[in-house]
Amino acid sequence: MSTTFQLDTSTSRANPTPKPRKRLTVPKIRDHKKDGQTKEPLVMLTAYTARQAQLLDAHCDILLVGDSLGQVIYGLDSTLPVTLDMMIAHGAAVVRGSYHSVVVVDLPFGAYEGSKEQAFETASRVMAETGCAAVKLEGGQAMAETIDFLTNRGIPVMGHVGLTPQAVNVLGGYAARGRSQQEHDKIIADGEAVQNAGAFSVVAEGVIEPIAISLTKSLEIPVIGIGASAQCDGQVLVTEDMLGMFERVPRFVKKYEDIAGIIEKTVAQYAEEVRARTFPTEDQTYQPKA
């Protein structure tokens, strides 16, 4: 584990106490791939809260504060309504709860596409107010100039190509990308563009597996797959999806547990005990001192 937990008796909450373990850095993530090869794939998951970060931190190389929090936390229909203030609040919480992983924060829709100057203003605020190590933005060739502008001003950038959820209205939905030769060529070109612009890694989402493999082999930076291929340099999933918090998930998600079922069963037991007046017992109440 990267943290231990000290009980705060005033609140009964477990607060993280860092162990003497250095946090990974962006160059370490970039150098994970050498001579076009990655021996051990990078592990990346989404995190939105301090407690979630505490639990994931020891097992991950990267924690992504994704704009997927719009759907997962706020019940929104898409990532488009997510605000910069939302991303900063959750990003700061994840940084506070982690001591090992590189924390990357998504730039929300509308906060960086207008100009490279707008992107710098947004990204610099995110990094200053959260303490994160890098930002992630969607888009390939169209965002290359912006990525170059940011990286040359001290802001590490993770790219995102293939299925880009912020462009769902242009794409016409969340279908896999790369089924046509035109899409195939665009995904490869987008990956090369973000690499050449200075991105330290790139997420390839929802792309046909042969294209994901080709992209991984063609780039010198790590390619992190989601709905792509096990041959990518790493993998990322939305944590709530892989834990089984939702009934419906994308095809590429493997549910490792049924946390929703566990929660429902536990709450049902609690409700039954409350209604039967069997909770709280003497163990959970304060009695007069003798």
DAGI-V664047 format. One record per residue. N is the residue number from 0. SS is DSSP state (@ for helix, = for strand, . for the rest). OMEGA is omega in radians with two decimals (NA if undefined). Layout:
<<N/SS/OMEGA> <N/SS/OMEGA>>
This chain:
<<0/./3.12> <1/./3.14> <2/=/2.89> <3/=/-3.08> <4/=/-3.13> <5/=/-3.08> <6/=/3.03> <7/=/-3.02> <8/./-3.13> <9/./-3.11> <10/./-3.07> <11/./3.11> <12/=/3.11> <13/=/3.13> <14/=/-3.09> <15/=/3.02> <16/=/-3.03> <17/=/2.96> <18/./-3.14> <19/./-3.12> <20/./-3.09> <21/./3.07> <22/./3.03> <23/./-3.13> <24/./3.09> <25/@/3.09> <26/@/3.10> <27/@/3.10> <28/@/3.14> <29/@/-3.08> <30/./3.09> <31/./3.11> <32/./-3.12> <33/=/3.13> <34/./3.09> <35/./-3.08> <36/=/3.04> <37/./-3.09> <38/./-3.14> <39/./-3.09> <40/./3.09> <41/=/3.11> <42/=/-3.09> <43/=/3.07> <44/=/3.06> <45/=/3.03> <46/./-3.09> <47/./-3.09> <48/./3.13> <49/@/-3.12> <50/@/3.10> <51/@/3.11> <52/@/3.12> <53/@/-3.06> <54/@/-3.07> <55/@/-2.89> <56/@/-3.05> <57/@/-3.02> <58/@/-3.03> <59/./2.98> <60/./-3.10> <61/=/2.96> <62/=/-3.12> <63/=/2.98> <64/=/-3.01> <65/./3.05> <66/./2.97> <67/./3.06> <68/@/3.08> <69/@/3.11> <70/@/-3.00> <71/@/-3.06> <72/./-2.99> <73/./3.10> <74/./3.12> <75/./-3.11> <76/./-3.11> <77/./3.10> <78/./-2.99> <79/./-3.13> <80/./-3.11> <81/./-3.09> <82/./3.09> <83/@/3.12> <84/@/3.07> <85/@/-3.08> <86/@/-3.13> <87/@/-3.13> <88/@/-3.13> <89/@/3.10> <90/@/3.12> <91/@/3.12> <92/@/-3.12> <93/@/3.09> <94/@/3.13> <95/@/-3.08> <96/./-3.07> <97/./-3.13> <98/./-3.05> <99/./-3.01> <100/./2.93> <101/=/3.14> <102/=/3.13> <103/=/-3.12> <104/=/3.06> <105/=/2.93> <106/./-3.05> <107/./-3.13> <108/./3.10> <109/./-3.07> <110/./-3.09> <111/./-3.03> <112/./-3.04> <113/./3.14> <114/./3.11> <115/@/3.09> <116/@/3.07> <117/@/3.14> <118/@/3.13> <119/@/3.12> <120/@/-3.14> <121/@/-3.07> <122/@/-3.14> <123/@/3.08> <124/@/3.12> <125/@/-3.10> <126/@/-3.12> <127/@/-3.02> <128/@/3.13> <129/@/-3.02> <130/./-3.14> <131/./-3.09> <132/./-3.05> <133/=/3.04> <134/=/3.07> <135/=/3.07> <136/./-3.09> <137/./3.08> <138/=/-3.10> <139/./-3.09> <140/@/-3.10> <141/@/-3.09> <142/@/-3.06> <143/@/-3.13> <144/@/3.13> <145/@/3.12> <146/@/3.10> <147/@/-3.14> <148/@/-3.11> <149/@/-3.06> <150/@/3.10> <151/./3.10> <152/./2.97> <153/./-3.13> <154/./3.10> <155/./-3.07> <156/=/2.95> <157/=/3.12> <158/=/-3.14> <159/=/-3.10> <160/=/-3.10> <161/=/3.04> <162/./-3.13> <163/./-3.01> <164/@/3.13> <165/@/3.12> <166/@/-3.04> <167/@/-3.12> <168/@/3.08> <169/@/-3.11> <170/@/3.14> <171/./3.12> <172/./-3.04> <173/./-3.13> <174/./3.12> <175/./-3.12> <176/=/3.05> <177/./-3.11> <178/./3.07> <179/./3.12> <180/@/3.12> <181/@/3.11> <182/@/3.10> <183/@/-3.10> <184/@/-3.12> <185/@/-3.13> <186/@/3.12> <187/@/-3.14> <188/@/3.12> <189/@/3.12> <190/@/3.12> <191/@/-3.11> <192/@/-3.12> <193/@/3.07> <194/@/-3.11> <195/@/3.13> <196/@/3.07> <197/./3.09> <198/./-3.10> <199/./3.08> <200/=/-3.13> <201/=/3.03> <202/=/3.04> <203/=/-3.04> <204/=/2.97> <205/./3.13> <206/=/3.13> <207/./-2.97> <208/@/3.14> <209/@/3.11> <210/@/3.11> <211/@/3.12> <212/@/3.12> <213/@/3.14> <214/@/-3.13> <215/@/-3.13> <216/@/-3.03> <217/@/-3.08> <218/./3.07> <219/./3.10> <220/./3.13> <221/=/3.05> <222/=/-3.11> <223/=/-3.03> <224/=/2.93> <225/=/-2.99> <226/./-3.05> <227/./-3.11> <228/./3.04> <229/./3.13> <230/./3.06> <231/./-3.09> <232/./3.12> <233/=/-3.13> <234/=/3.04> <235/=/3.00> <236/=/2.94> <237/./-3.01> <238/@/-3.13> <239/@/3.09> <240/@/-3.07> <241/@/3.08> <242/./3.12> <243/./3.10> <244/./-3.12> <245/./3.12> <246/./-3.10> <247/./3.11> <248/./3.07> <249/./-3.11> <250/./-3.03> <251/./-3.12> <252/./2.95> <253/./3.09> <254/./-3.11> <255/./-3.12> <256/./3.08> <257/./-3.10> <258/@/3.11> <259/@/3.11> <260/@/3.12> <261/@/3.14> <262/@/-3.11> <263/@/3.13> <264/@/-3.12> <265/@/3.14> <266/@/3.10> <267/@/3.11> <268/@/3.11> <269/@/-3.12> <270/@/3.13> <271/@/-3.11> <272/@/3.10> <273/@/-3.10> <274/@/3.11> <275/./-3.10> <276/./3.04> <277/./2.98> <278/./0.02> <279/./3.06> <280/./3.12> <281/@/3.14> <282/@/-3.10> <283/@/3.12> <284/./-3.14> <285/./-3.11> <286/./3.09> <287/./3.11> <288/./-3.11> <289/./NA>>
